[in-house]
Amino acid sequence: MPALLARRPWVAVLVVYLLSRVLSTGLLGSLFALATSQGWSFASDRADPTFFTFSGSWDASFYKTIAEQGYPTTLPKDDDGYVQSNPWAFLPVFPGIVKAIVAVTGLPFYTAGVLVATVFGFGAALMLYRLLALRVPRERALFAVAVFCVGPMGYLLQCAYAESAFLFFFFTALWCLMTRRYLLLIPFAVVAAFTRPGMLAFALTLGVHLVVRWRESRIRGGRLPVRDTLQIVFAGAVVTVAGLAWPWVATGVTGERDAYLDTELSWWVGYVGHQAFRPLTPWFTMAATWLSWPGVLLVLLALAAGAFWLTRRSTRELGHEIVGFTTSYWLYLVAVFLPQQSLFRLMMPVAPLLGSRLFSETRRRRVVVLVVAVVLQAVALIPLWFIGYP
């Protein structure tokens, strides 16, 4: 593998990815066969239970609705006038790509969705390797990719979900930022912004990058080139607009000012009841609702642990772009997201942290990390398939 990694790193990444797909497919298939033979109920029921519809469970049904029917012009509401769950919570890039594949091949939606997600999963793994290889030795970068692919959420790289597509576009945009290709990152970041929410954090990362480059230039006794300054500011402005655009689109189509926000809040009802949205409060609201004051203390401890991790030397060695995005993204999640089982899925964009030597400093540690990652993926499938989907 070291010789192959030196000559053709993309082949080494492909080998790792294919092996991880064998693992994930084996786990998914075994659990599906067992559940089917025993007549167990899935968290997301399917009228036609096959392995591909099984791999297209959870919110993938909304992507199917978008691909086949588009977005509703009228929001569904309950008897009290509250907006109910509907497709406006999901962005159009992934269902649009799958719809095109269905039109060309004639495949069922879920089959095409699994194939599209699996291909993008390899693209995400490759770009994760490429951006980490800019900061850490190749072997460590490849190990990080392996942990990413076999870890607890690794099976999502082949399920009919937008995750792998988002990660490919985002990792590519982050690689462009790290190599100072500021204009090239724009199309990837914009497409990512219409694939899954979260790119406002990347816009903030561009601001952090600008400040760091300006400071480094001053320390060296020089000045940041005007061209670079303008390109960073322009890219940041475009990404910000893209990150804010979807709520405007939802409002324009439905005619309701808070169409997107009310749709997102409809998923909160089962956890905390009907709530008005207040930034930076969802985690505390969830904790207080279920655990009272010990829950609030737990949130504060989690935030302190995150801050400690980001300030460790082993983390800072990854570069300010990765640390800056992770900080921005965690702030984004704390500001707008109600923490529940989907939190583990939404943490996948911070996978570059796996490049830290903390996970791979010794051979024994690498073995332990890989074994734990595989075991956690097997364990994660059970509650997410049968209790609550991510």
C-alpha positions in Angstrom: 0.0 0.0 0.0 2.8 2.6 0.7 4.2 2.2 -2.8 0.7 2.4 -4.3 0.0 5.5 -2.2 3.2 7.2 -3.4 2.5 6.4 -7.1 -1.3 6.5 -7.4 -2.9 7.8 -4.3 -6.4 7.8 -5.8 -6.1 4.0 -6.4 -5.1 3.5 -2.7 -8.2 5.5 -1.7 -10.4 3.5 -4.0 -9.1 0.2 -2.5 -9.9 1.5 1.0 -13.3 2.8 -0.1 -14.3 -0.5 -1.9 -13.3 -2.5 1.2 -15.4 -0.3 3.4 -18.3 -0.7 1.0 -18.0 -4.5 1.4 -18.1 -4.0 5.1 -21.1 -1.6 5.1 -23.0 -3.7 2.5 -22.4 -6.8 4.6 -23.7 -5.1 7.8 -26.7 -3.6 6.0 -27.5 -6.8 4.1 -27.2 -9.0 7.2 -29.4 -6.8 9.3 -32.0 -6.5 6.5 -32.0 -10.3 6.0 -32.4 -11.0 9.7 -35.1 -8.3 10.2 -37.0 -9.6 7.2 -36.8 -13.2 8.2 -37.9 -12.4 11.8 -40.7 -10.0 10.7 -39.2 -7.1 12.7 -40.6 -3.6 12.1 -38.3 -0.9 10.7 -38.3 2.7 11.9 -39.2 3.8 8.4 -41.7 1.4 6.9 -41.7 0.4 3.3 -44.6 -1.1 1.3 -42.0 -2.8 -1.0 -39.2 -4.0 1.4 -36.1 -4.7 -0.7 -32.5 -4.1 0.1 -32.5 -0.9 -2.0 -35.7 0.5 -0.4 -34.2 -0.5 2.9 -31.1 1.6 2.0 -33.5 4.4 1.0 -35.2 4.5 4.4 -35.6 7.5 6.6 -36.0 10.9 5.0 -35.0 9.6 1.5 -38.7 9.3 0.9 -38.8 13.1 0.8 -36.1 13.1 -1.9 -38.2 10.7 -3.9 -41.2 13.0 -3.6 -39.1 16.0 -4.7 -37.7 14.0 -7.7 -41.2 12.8 -8.8 -43.5 15.7 -7.8 -41.3 18.7 -7.0 -41.9 21.0 -4.1 -45.4 21.9 -2.8 -46.7 25.4 -3.5 -49.0 25.1 -0.4 -47.6 24.1 3.0 -49.4 21.2 4.8 -50.8 22.3 8.2 -52.5 20.6 11.1 -55.9 21.6 12.6 -54.2 24.2 14.7 -52.5 25.9 11.8 -49.0 24.6 12.5 -46.9 23.6 9.5 -46.3 19.9 9.2 -43.2 18.1 7.9 -42.8 18.5 4.1 -40.2 18.5 1.3 -39.1 22.1 1.8 -36.7 20.9 4.5 -34.6 19.1 1.9 -32.5 20.8 -0.8 -32.8 20.0 -4.6 -29.3 18.9 -5.8 -29.3 15.2 -4.7 -32.9 14.4 -5.9 -32.2 16.3 -9.1 -29.2 14.2 -9.9 -31.0 11.0 -9.0 -34.0 12.1 -11.2 -31.6 12.5 -14.1 -30.1 9.1 -13.6 -33.6 7.5 -13.4 -34.5 9.2 -16.6 -31.5 7.9 -18.4 -31.3 4.4 -17.0 -34.9 3.6 -16.1 -33.8 2.4 -12.6 -36.2 2.7 -9.6 -35.5 5.8 -7.5 -34.0 4.1 -4.5 -31.7 1.9 -6.6 -30.5 5.0 -8.5 -30.2 6.9 -5.2 -28.0 4.2 -3.7 -25.7 4.2 -6.8 -25.4 8.0 -6.9 -24.7 8.2 -3.2 -22.0 5.4 -3.5 -20.2 7.2 -6.3 -20.3 10.5 -4.5 -19.0 8.6 -1.4 -15.8 7.7 -3.2 -15.5 11.3 -4.4 -15.8 12.5 -0.8 -13.2 10.0 0.4 -10.8 11.0 -2.3 -11.2 14.8 -1.6 -10.8 14.1 2.1 -7.5 12.4 1.4 -6.4 15.2 -0.9 -7.1 18.0 1.6 -5.5 16.2 4.5 -2.4 15.3 2.4 -1.8 19.0 2.3 -1.2 19.1 6.0 -0.2 15.6 7.2 1.8 12.6 5.9 0.1 10.5 3.2 -0.2 7.5 5.4 -2.0 9.4 8.1 -4.3 11.0 5.5 -5.2 7.5 4.2 -5.8 6.2 7.7 -8.2 9.1 8.3 -10.1 8.2 5.2 -10.3 4.6 6.3 -11.7 5.6 9.7 -14.2 8.0 7.9 -15.4 5.2 5.7 -15.8 2.4 8.3 -16.8 4.6 11.2 -20.3 4.8 12.8 -21.9 6.8 10.0 -19.8 5.1 7.2 -22.9 3.3 5.8 -24.5 6.6 4.9 -22.0 6.9 2.1 -24.0 4.4 0.2 -27.6 5.1 1.3 -30.0 7.2 -0.8 -29.3 10.3 1.2 -27.7 13.6 0.2 -24.8 13.2 2.7 -22.1 11.8 0.4 -22.9 14.3 -2.4 -22.7 17.2 0.1 -19.4 15.9 1.5 -17.9 15.7 -1.9 -18.8 19.2 -2.9 -17.8 20.6 0.5 -14.5 18.8 0.8 -13.6 20.0 -2.7 -14.4 23.6 -1.8 -12.3 23.2 1.4 -9.4 21.8 -0.7 -9.7 24.8 -3.0 -9.6 27.1 0.0 -6.5 25.4 1.4 -4.7 25.7 -2.0 -5.9 29.3 -2.4 -8.1 28.7 -5.4 -10.6 31.2 -4.2 -12.7 31.6 -7.4 -12.6 27.8 -8.1 -14.2 27.0 -4.8 -17.3 29.1 -5.5 -19.2 26.6 -7.8 -18.5 23.7 -5.4 -19.5 25.7 -2.4 -22.7 27.0 -4.1 -23.7 23.5 -5.2 -23.0 22.2 -1.6 -25.3 25.0 -0.3 -28.2 23.6 -2.4 -27.4 20.0 -1.4 -27.6 20.2 2.4 -27.7 23.1 4.9 -24.5 24.1 6.6 -22.5 26.2 4.2 -23.0 29.4 6.1 -20.3 28.0 8.3 -18.0 27.8 5.3 -18.7 31.5 4.6 -17.5 32.3 8.1 -14.5 30.1 7.5 -13.5 32.3 4.5 -13.7 35.3 6.9 -11.4 33.5 9.3 -9.0 32.7 6.5 -8.9 36.3 5.4 -8.0 37.5 8.9 -5.3 34.8 9.3 -3.7 35.6 5.9 -3.8 39.4 6.7 -2.1 38.7 10.1 0.5 36.4 8.6 1.3 39.1 5.9 1.8 41.7 8.6 4.0 39.4 10.7 6.3 38.9 7.6 6.4 42.7 7.1 4.4 42.5 3.9 0.8 43.1 2.7 -1.9 40.7 1.6 -2.2 41.1 -2.2 -5.3 43.1 -3.1 -6.2 40.4 -5.7 -6.4 37.8 -3.0 -8.4 40.0 -0.7 -10.9 40.8 -3.3 -11.3 37.1 -4.3 -11.7 36.0 -0.7 -14.3 38.7 0.0 -16.2 37.9 -3.2 -16.2 34.2 -2.6 -17.4 34.8 1.0 -20.2 37.0 -0.3 -21.4 34.5 -2.9 -21.3 31.6 -0.4 -23.2 33.6 2.1 -25.9 34.4 -0.4 -26.1 30.8 -1.4 -26.3 29.7 2.2 -29.3 32.0 2.8 -31.0 31.5 -0.5 -33.2 28.4 0.2 -35.5 30.1 2.7 -36.1 32.9 0.2 -36.9 30.3 -2.5 -39.4 28.6 -0.2 -41.0 31.9 0.6 -41.2 32.9 -3.1 -42.9 29.6 -4.1 -45.3 29.2 -1.2 -46.0 32.9 -0.5 -45.4 32.3 3.2 -42.6 34.4 4.9 -41.3 31.7 7.2 -42.0 28.7 5.0 -38.6 27.1 5.5 -38.2 27.9 9.1 -41.7 26.7 10.1 -41.0 23.5 8.1 -37.8 22.9 10.0 -39.5 23.6 13.3 -42.1 20.9 12.5 -39.4 18.3 13.2 -38.9 19.7 16.7 -42.5 19.0 17.9 -41.9 15.4 18.9 -39.0 16.4 21.1 -39.8 19.8 22.6 -43.3 20.7 21.4 -44.1 23.8 19.4 -41.3 26.3 19.9 -40.4 29.7 18.5 -36.9 29.8 17.0 -34.2 31.6 18.9 -30.6 31.3 17.8 -28.2 29.6 20.2 -30.9 28.2 22.4 -32.0 24.8 20.8 -29.4 22.7 22.6 -30.3 24.2 25.9 -34.0 23.8 25.2 -33.6 20.1 24.3 -31.4 19.5 27.4 -33.8 21.4 29.8 -36.8 19.6 28.4 -35.5 16.1 28.9 -32.9 16.4 31.6 -33.7 19.6 33.5 -30.7 21.5 34.9 -28.2 18.5 34.6 -28.9 18.6 30.9 -27.9 22.3 30.7 -24.8 21.5 32.6 -24.1 18.6 30.1 -24.4 21.0 27.2 -21.9 23.4 28.8 -19.5 20.6 29.4 -19.8 19.4 25.8 -19.1 23.0 24.5 -16.0 23.2 26.8 -14.8 19.8 25.6 -15.2 21.0 22.0 -13.2 24.1 22.7 -10.5 22.1 24.4 -10.2 19.7 21.4 -9.9 22.6 18.9 -7.1 24.2 20.9 -5.0 21.0 21.2 -1.7 21.2 19.4 -2.5 18.0 17.5 -5.7 19.7 16.2 -4.1 23.0 15.4 -1.4 21.2 13.3 -4.2 20.5 10.7 -4.2 24.2 9.7 -6.4 27.1 10.4 -8.8 26.3 7.5 -9.8 22.9 9.1 -9.9 24.3 12.6 -11.7 27.4 11.4 -14.4 25.5 9.6 -14.8 23.0 12.5 -15.3 25.9 14.9 -17.7 27.7 12.6 -19.7 24.5 11.9 -20.0 23.6 15.5 -21.2 27.2 16.2 -23.7 26.8 13.4 -25.0 23.5 14.8 -25.3 25.0 18.3 -27.0 28.1 16.9 -29.7 26.4 14.8 -29.9 22.7 15.3 -32.0 20.8 17.8 -29.7 17.9 18.9 -31.2 14.4 18.5 -30.2 11.3 16.7 -29.4 13.2 13.5 -26.5 14.9 15.3 -24.2 12.0 14.5 -24.9 12.3 10.8 -24.5 16.1 10.8 -21.1 15.8 12.4 -19.7 14.1 9.2 -18.3 17.3 7.7 -15.8 17.6 10.5 -14.2 14.4 9.3 -10.9 16.2 8.5 -10.2 16.2 12.3 -9.5 12.5 11.8 -6.2 13.5 10.3 -5.0 14.5 13.8 -2.1 12.4 15.1 -4.2 11.8 18.2 -5.9 8.9 16.3 -2.8 7.4 14.6 0.3 8.1 16.7 1.1 4.5 17.2 0.4 1.2 15.5 -1.6 -0.1 18.5 -3.7 3.1 18.5 -4.5 2.8 14.8 -5.6 -0.8 15.3 -7.8 0.1 18.3 -9.3 3.1 16.5 -10.2 1.0 13.4 -11.7 -1.8 15.4 -13.8 0.6 17.5 -14.9 2.4 14.4 -16.2 -0.9 12.8 -17.9 -2.0 16.0 -19.6 1.4 16.3 -20.9 1.2 12.8 -22.4 -2.2 13.5 -24.0 -0.9 16.7 -25.2 2.3 15.1 -27.3 0.4 12.5 -29.5 -1.2 15.2 -31.1 1.9 16.9 -31.2 3.9 13.6 -32.9 1.2 11.7 -35.4 0.1 14.4 -35.9 3.0 16.8 -35.3 6.4 15.2 -33.8 7.2 11.8 -31.1 9.8 11.5 
